[in-house]
Amino acid sequence: MPQQQSDIRQKTRFNKPRMYKVTMHNDNVTTMEFVIKVLIEIFHRTPDDAEQLMLKIHHEGSAMIGVYTYDMARTKVRTVTLMAQEKGFPLKTTYEPE
């Protein structure tokens, strides 16, 4: 017996990808200006939002920057790490499942 169109449609549902939280951590070396630059350039935050996040990181020790798919989270963390190393900063950014 051939499958009906509705049966085929039900089988093609996609699962939502697992999401990952990206967190930026405070240190005593990385400048506030650099953190703001990273938040604007890599995470596409507005200057005001970037400044508020930077202050949260500074005062609370860390802040969640955003939630992304695995590939995006991994890429953003790697990009931040490379930028920080290039400037001699130990800025730590991590990702974990949501």
C-alpha positions in Angstrom: 0.0 0.0 0.0 1.6 3.4 -1.0 2.1 6.0 1.7 -0.1 9.0 1.7 1.2 12.6 1.5 0.3 13.3 5.1 2.3 10.3 6.3 5.4 11.5 4.5 5.1 15.0 5.9 4.9 13.7 9.5 8.2 11.8 9.0 10.1 14.8 7.8 10.0 16.8 11.0 13.3 18.1 12.2 14.6 18.3 15.7 15.7 21.7 17.0 19.5 21.8 17.4 20.9 21.7 20.9 21.8 25.2 22.0 24.9 26.4 23.9 25.4 29.3 26.3 28.5 31.4 25.7 30.0 33.0 28.9 32.7 35.5 29.2 34.9 35.5 32.4 36.6 38.4 34.2 40.4 38.6 34.6 42.7 41.2 36.0 44.6 41.8 32.7 42.2 42.2 29.8 41.1 45.8 29.4 37.5 46.9 29.5 37.9 48.5 26.1 39.0 45.2 24.6 36.0 43.4 26.1 33.7 46.0 24.7 35.4 45.7 21.3 34.9 41.9 21.3 31.3 42.2 22.3 30.6 44.6 19.5 32.6 42.9 16.7 32.1 39.2 17.5 28.8 39.1 19.3 27.2 42.1 17.4 26.1 43.9 20.5 25.3 47.6 20.5 27.9 49.9 22.2 25.6 50.5 25.2 24.7 46.8 25.6 28.4 45.9 25.3 29.3 48.4 28.0 26.6 47.0 30.3 27.8 43.4 29.7 31.4 44.4 30.3 30.4 45.9 33.6 28.5 42.8 34.6 31.5 40.7 33.8 33.8 43.0 35.8 31.6 43.2 38.9 30.1 39.6 38.9 33.0 37.7 37.5 31.3 36.4 34.4 28.2 37.0 32.2 26.3 34.9 29.7 26.8 36.7 26.3 24.4 34.7 24.2 22.9 31.3 23.2 24.0 29.7 19.9 24.1 26.5 18.1 27.2 24.3 18.8 29.1 25.4 15.7 28.4 29.1 16.3 29.3 28.9 20.0 32.5 27.1 19.3 33.5 29.5 16.5 32.8 32.6 18.5 34.7 31.3 21.5 37.7 30.4 19.3 37.6 33.8 17.6 37.6 35.6 20.9 40.5 33.4 22.2 42.6 34.1 19.1 41.9 37.9 19.2 42.8 38.0 22.9 46.0 36.0 22.4 47.0 38.3 19.6 46.7 41.3 22.0 48.4 39.4 24.9 45.2 39.1 27.0 44.1 36.0 28.9 40.4 36.6 28.2 38.5 33.4 28.8 35.2 32.7 27.0 33.5 29.3 27.4 30.4 27.5 26.1 28.2 24.8 27.6 24.9 23.2 26.8 21.9 25.3 27.6 
